[in-house]
Amino acid sequence: MALSLTTSNYTQFEKDFFITDAVVDLNTVNAGLMYVATGVKNDQYTIPTLTSTPQLNPRLATPTAYGSTVLGNKNVALGKFMVYEEFDPSIFENHWHVDQLNDRLLARGLPATFSTYLGAYYTKKTFAPVETLIHMGSTGYTTSKGSIGTPGTNWNFQYVDGIIRQAITGSALSVASPVALTSTNIVSKLEAAKNLMPKALMASPNRYARLKFVLSVEDAQKYEEALATTTYKNQDTTEAGIRKYKGFRIEVVAGLPENTFYFCEATTDVNSNLHMPVTETVGMNFNIDKLQANSDLYFYKGIVKMGVAIAKPSEFVIYTTKVAADFTA
């Protein structure tokens, strides 16, 4: 069974909480870096695109059109996956939640307090690999399932193509000659990425609200170190790092790997360059219920249907040491 009681616990003092291990939440979405399109019921999400190249012409009685306008679609495939666990509530017979169990053996369910915690905990535990999937996902992974509790390498990330693979294999703007980021070179790499952004976006009056750098946890610490060691400016070593670069916000997400960052429009509105189509809000529906009428077991089942997309690759800048071959292993 997935749920077990390591030792009997009859403590009667604290009854209203469980201490769980730290988990990664879906912080790319929670940080407001993606437009989440809900209610996508089919297996494909379509982003309408419009491009035009109008030209200024001499005034003529009957003008001639020299520009072009193209209306197109960018299709995004949604991946489907689930999480499933079974457990036996009878383990609480030797636990301090025993007072929440029914005296009738055939009527025993989950203790109410634990049921509440379990739903939130399992959901967050599911969001941890989903957070990585957003960035490192690839339908090209060929990996084994692994053993119980130890998934095979990339097994959890094979359901959709993530942002990094889309950027590498697409037409995104890429900083040349990437190397491992350090506290001594990260500032120059941020500057190189900024210089690749199209002029129209850099001239926008809303550029500081919409354009953001998205860094990994590891690289954000390198940036803080760079600020702390720069002579005569930036923050004291006793202060928190300033998460900005030349006015542009720096967002830190757990799912991004080290030595990779983005610079793009990252907002919650439809004009964001990062989209997440899902069937439901936050993309997940879960249920905790009895397994079947003749069983004492309960189950947790969560189903996810989602995708991610770079809406405008020509306005998306990536710095990464990852290569296409990293997404087929």
N, C-alpha and C positions, 0 to 999 in steps of 0.2 A: 504494500500500500504506500501511497505517496505521503501520507500523514502518519506520524508515529509519536509516541510519548517516550522520550529517552529514559526518564526516571519518574517514578511516582512523585507527585507533588500535591501535598495536602495543605499547603499554606493557605490560610483563610484571610490574610490581611488585605492584599491588593486584588480586587476582582474586576476592575473596569478597564484593564488594558493588557496588551501583550507587547513585549519588546521584540521587534523583528530586525533582521539585518538591513543595512542601508541599501536602497534600491534607486536605480536611475529612472527618473520619470521621463515623459515625452517632452523634453525641454526645448526641442527645436520648435515645436508647435506652441508650447506655453510661453516661449520668449517672443511670440508674435512675428516669426520670420517667414511664415507661409500663409498663402491664401488656402483655406480649407473649404473645398467644394463638397457639400454634403448632398445626400440623396441620389448619388450616382448608382443606379440599380443594375446597369448592364456591365459588361466586362471591359468597356472602353470609355474613356473620358476624352472629349474633344475640345481643344482650345482654338477658337477662331482667330485667325491672323489676318492682318491687313498691311500691305506695304504699297508705297507709291513713290514715284520719282517725278513730280511736276517740275517743269522748267519755266523760266521767265522768257517770254517771247516778245518780239516787236508787235506793236498793235497793228492788226490787219482787219480789214472788213470781214474777211472769212478766215478765221485763225486755223492753224494746223496744230494738232496735238503731238507733242514730242515726248511726253512722259508716259508712264505706264502705272496701272493700278492692279494689284493682284490680291484677290481674296482667297485665303486658303485655310487649311485646318492642320493642327498639330495633334496627333492622336497619342493617347497614353493608355497603355494596357494596365488594368488593375490586377493585382495578385490576390489570391485567396488562401488563408491559412487559419489555423485554430490552435488553442491550447486546451488541454484536457487532463484532469486529475481526478482520482477516486480516493475516498478515505472512509474510515469506519468511525462513527461518533462514539462507539463504545469505549474508546481510549480515555474518554473523560470520566469514566467510572472511578479512576484513581487520580483525579485531578481536582483542583479547587473549584472548578466549574461544575462539579457533580451536582450541586444544588439546583442547577438549571435543567437537569435531565428529568424526564418524566419517570414516575415510579413504574409505569407499565412498560415492560421491555419492548413490546411491539409498537409502542408509540414514541419511542425515543428518536429525537432528531438532533440537530446541531444546537449546542448552547447559543443563545441569542447573541451574546457579546462576541463570541468567536466567529459566528456567521458574518457579522458586520466587518470584523477585521479581516477575515479570510477573503471576502469579496474584494476589498480595497487592496489587500496585499498581493493576491494573485494577479489582479489587473495591473498593478504597478510592475510586478515581475515580468509580465508579458510586454509591457511598454519598454522595458530595458532593451531587449533585442530589436524591437520595432524602431527605437531611436537610432540604433546602429544601422538598421536596414534602410532607413531614409537616406543615409549617406553612402553606405558601403554595399548596398544590395546589388545583386547581379543574377539574372536568369541564366547566365552562362556558367555558374558554379557547378562543378561535378564533385560531390562530396558524399561521404557515407553518413548515415544517421547517427552513428556512434552508439554509446551505451546509455542506460538510464542515468540521468543526472549529468551526463557528460556528452553533449552533442558533438558531432563531428565538426571539423573546421568549416566554417561558412554554412553549415546546415540551416541555421536560423535565418540566413540572409539571401536565400535563393528565389524568393517569390516575386520580387520586382527589381527593375534596374534602378539603382539609386542615383543620387545627384552626381557623384564623382564619375561613375561609369558613363553617364549621359554626357557629361562635360568632356571627358577624354575622347570618347568615340564620336562625338558630335562636332559642332562648329563653335564651341565656346572659345573665349579668349584665354590664352594660357601664358603665364609668365615663363619666359624662356630659361633653360638651363637650371632647373630646380635642384637644390641640394638640401640636406638636412638643416632645419632651422635651428638657430642658436640665438642667444641673447645679443650676440654681436652682429648678426646679419638680418635679424627679423625686421628691423625698421626699414632697411633698404629694400627688402622684398615687399613690404606693404606699399612703399612708394612706387615700386615697379608695377604692382597691380593697379594702383590708383591711376597711373599714367596710361594704362590700357583702356580705361573706361571711355566710351564714346563721348565726344564733346557735348552733344545735346544733353546728356544726363548730367555732366559736370557743370553745365551752365544753368541747370534748372534751379529756380529759387527754393525748391523743396529738397535739394540734394542731401542736405544734412539730416533730414528726417527720414528719407527713403533709402538712401544708399548706406549699406552697412558692411563691415568686415565681420565674417563669421569664422571663429577660431576654435581649435580643439582646446581641451583643458590644459594639456601639456604646453602647447604653444602660447597660450595666454600667460602662463607663468614665465615663459621666456621673455615675453613682451614686458611684463612687470619688472623683471630683472634688468632689462635694457633701460627702462625708465629710471630705475633706482641707481644705476651706475653711470648715467649720462652726466657729464660735468656741468655744474652750474644751473641745471634746470630739472624739471619734472619733480617727482615726489620724494619725500623723505623715506628712508628705508623702514621706518616704523609705521608708515601709512599704507593704506590700501592702494593698489595700483589704479591708475586712471584709465578706464576702458574707453579710450578715444584715440584716434589718430588723425591729426589735422582737422578736427571737427567732426569726423565720421565715427559713429559709435562702433565699438567692438563688442560683439555678442559671443558668448562662450557656450558651446553645446557639447554634451558628453558623447554623442554618436560620431563625431568627426574624428578621424585618425590623426595622429601626430604628423607634422610636416605637410599639412594640407590646410588651406583656408580659401574662402570665397570673398569676393567683393561684388555686390549686386544690390538691386532693389529687393529688399526683404521686408515685406509688410503683410498685414492681414487682409488687405483689400484685393480686388480682382486684378489690379495692375501690378501686383507683386510678380517678381520673376520666378518665384518658387511656389508651385501649386501642389496641393495634396488632395486629390479626389478620394472621397470615402463614401460608403453607403450610409453610415450613420455619423452623428456628431462624435468626434474623437475616434471614429472608425471602429468601435468595438461594442459588441453586445455580449453579455455573459449571463449565465444562469447557474444557481446552486440549488440542487434538488436531489430527491431520492433517486437512486439509480433505476430501480424497478420494484414492483409491488412485493416480490418475494425475496428481497434483499435488504440487508441492514446498511448497505453502503450508500454513500452520497457522492455526488460528482460536482465538479466545477468545470464548466464548458464555456469558452469564449471564442467567438468567431470574428475574424477581421477580413475586410475586403477593402483594399486601398491601393493607391499608386502615388508616385511622386513625379514631378516634371519640372524641367527648366523651360519656362514659357518662351523666353527670347534668348537663345544661346549667344547671339551677337552682342548682347548687353550683359553677359555673365563672365566674370573674370575668375579664374581658378589658379591657385598655386598648389602644386602637389608633386610629390615624388612617386606617386602611384603611376603605373602604366597599364595599358589595356590587358596585358597578360595576367595581371593580378586579379582579374575578375573572371577568370576561366579555370581557376584551380579548385 
